[in-house]
C-alpha cells in the first residue's frame, strides 16, 4: 500500500511539473517585451487633427508604443481623465490648461499647440435666419449655445465683452456637439458658437443651411488675440518623470504628425473624415487650425492668452507661475 501511495504521489507530482512547464511555454511574453500601451485622448474636432493623424498612420507604434484612442465630448472631461491616470496624453482647450495650472502649478506639461488665426475659419457663430441677428451685439437677451465646460465659455466671455456685451446680458447654454444642429434648428437657441467640423456639417445639409446664416468667423483671433493658441497637447508632468521613454515617444509621434499635416494636407484631411462625421468631400473644405510643434510654440502668446482670459472672462483664475513645456532628452 505504501509503495502504491508513493507511486501515486510521484505520478501526481509529474503531472504538476508537466503542467507548470506547459504553462511557462504558453505564458504571454513579459510586458518588458511588448509595446507599452498609451491611451490618447482627443475631441472629434479639427484642432485634434495631429492626434488623429498619429493614430491613423501608426506613428505611436513606430516609436514602440501601442496607442488606444479615447474620445471625449469636452476638454474638462479629457483633463479629468488625464489627472485620474485614465489617459496618458490629450489635446484640449488651452483655457482648461490655464485653469488647472492656476490651482496646481506644474501639474501639466505642454507638448504642442494649435492656434486660430485670421484665416483658419475654424470657429464661427451660426444664427437662425428668422432670429433677426445681424451682429454680435444683437445677441443681447438671446440664447447662444456653446461647447460645454468652463474653457469655451471663458473664450466666449472675452468675445462678448469685446463687442460691448456683458456675459450675463444673454443666456449661454452648454450644448454637446451632437446636439448643436438640433438645438439651433429647433429654436432652443438663437445662435451657436462652435468649431469645425460642426459648421461644415450644418452648412452641407440643404434643409439646415436654408435656415441658418454665418454671423461671423475667426472670432478668437479677432477678439482674443491673433493667433489665439486655443488648444494644447499635454501630458502629466509626473508621467513624464516616471516614464520618460514613453513620453518622448508620444512627443515624437505628435511632432511627426504635425509635420505630416504640413507636407501632406490633402491626405491629412482624408484622415480627418475617418475620425469625425465628415465625408471625404467635406473634409477637403473644412477649416483647419494652425498646428505648432514644441519648438514652434509662441510661449509669450500662451501667457498672454491666459492673462486675457483672467482679466476678461467671468471668474477665470490667473496664473501664478509660467506654464511648463516639455523638455526632450538632451540626446535627441
Secondary structure, 3 states (H helix, E strand, C coil): CHHHHHHHHHHHHHHHHHHHHHHHHHCCCCHHHCCEEEEEEEECCHHHHHHHHHHHCCHHHHCCEEEEEEEECCHHHHHHHHHHCCCCEEEEEHHHHHHHHHHCCCCEEEEEEEEECCCCCCEEEEEEHHHCCCCHHHHCCCEEEECCCHHHHHHHHHHHHHCCCCHHHCEEEECCHHHHHHHHHCCCCCEEEEECCHHHHHHCCHHHHCCEEEEEECHHHHHCCCCEEEEEEEEEHHHHHHCHHHHHHHHHHHHHHHHHHHHCHHHHHHHHHHHCCCCHHHHCCCCCCEEECHHHCCHHHHHHHHHHHHHHCCCCCCCCCCCCECCCCCCC
